[in-house]
Amino acid sequence: MSKYGHRLLLGTLCWLLVVAGSWASADEPAAVCPEPDVALVLGSGGAAGLAHIAMLRVFEERGIQPRVVAGSSIGAIVGTLHASGMDADEMETLFQEFGGSALNPFAGLFGGSVAPSLRELIEIDLGNGSLLDSNRFVDFVGERMDARTFDDLDVPLSIVATDFWSGEPRVIDTGELLPAMRASMAVPGVFAPVREGEDLLIDGGASNPLPVDVVGNHDIVVAIDVTGSRKHNSGGAPDISDLLFSSFEIMQQSIIRARLRDYPADIYIKPGLDDIRMLHFDRVDEILERSEPAARELAKQLQEVISRRCSESAPIERRDNP
């Protein structure tokens, strides 16, 4: 059993003991609440999506395994790592390995460090209609997973990309994982689009940045929104990079508001990462530290929702010891 499996098993046993104790009384037999049926939705948002790691750590510590996971863009990357059996600590280490410097497409390649940085993993790819080629980055991530196809995953996973020609979301849940990951993170103008037959797939965040509609019916839907926010700057206009990336965020947030009206989440969490931009992967430690208040809020809301649903449902009675 993997380290993640051991941690999840221990957390599950602790959760069952706590719930069983809450149902016990002097006159009634102890009872166990059914395991929560949780769907986890991990949203698009560039480097701010590293906050998803802190949210997954909350689930691990409480022994709760989501029944299904859906992810868009960075949410698809982190969701795939989780569904393949990687725990939060291992994800944190992975992103620290290549996040040692801010993504700089004009910097020199292969600086001789033991672990490659993002600038060593992503090459300029202007010929394919983008600034960067994500192949080496996705390959680097893929080498650290045992899974190669969706069938290899421990948890059912849906990855969201966007059909460039129709503008419609494309949900991918079968076949090979790495092409699906590349397609979901293919931010227009930044990373190269992915061809699938006659189709051209781009970033899932362009059409469905928080795919709450993809997971289906579950007792508890948890949605983690990592799109940024903007602070008013009275000192002058934002520079061109801020305008480009923030405009994409504004578009995503409009889509998310509309999607949540039709498919409300039971728990909606938005970490406060207003100044984290799409390519700030060098700020792993800072992002995780600043995600802690949101992680605590997630833990609180999970406990409240699970307790409420447990009290509303018929518990499974346990026989007294002879």
Secondary structure, 3 states (H helix, E strand, C coil): CCHHHHHHHHHHHHHHHHHHHHHCCCCCCCEECCCCCEEEEECCCHHHHHHHHHHHHHHHHCCCCCCEEEEECHHHHHHHHHHCCCCHHHHHHHHHHHCCCCCCCCCCCCCCCCCCCHHHHCEECHHHCEEEECHHHHHHHHCCCCCCEHHHCCCCEEEEEEECCCCCEEEECCCEHHHHHHHHCCCCEEECCEEECCEEEECHHHCCCCCCCCCCCCCEEEEECCCCCCCCCCCCCCCHHHHHHHHHHHHHHHHHHHHHHHCCCCEEECCCCCCCCCCCHHHHHHHHHHCHHHHHHHHHHHHHHHHHHHHHCCCEECCCCC
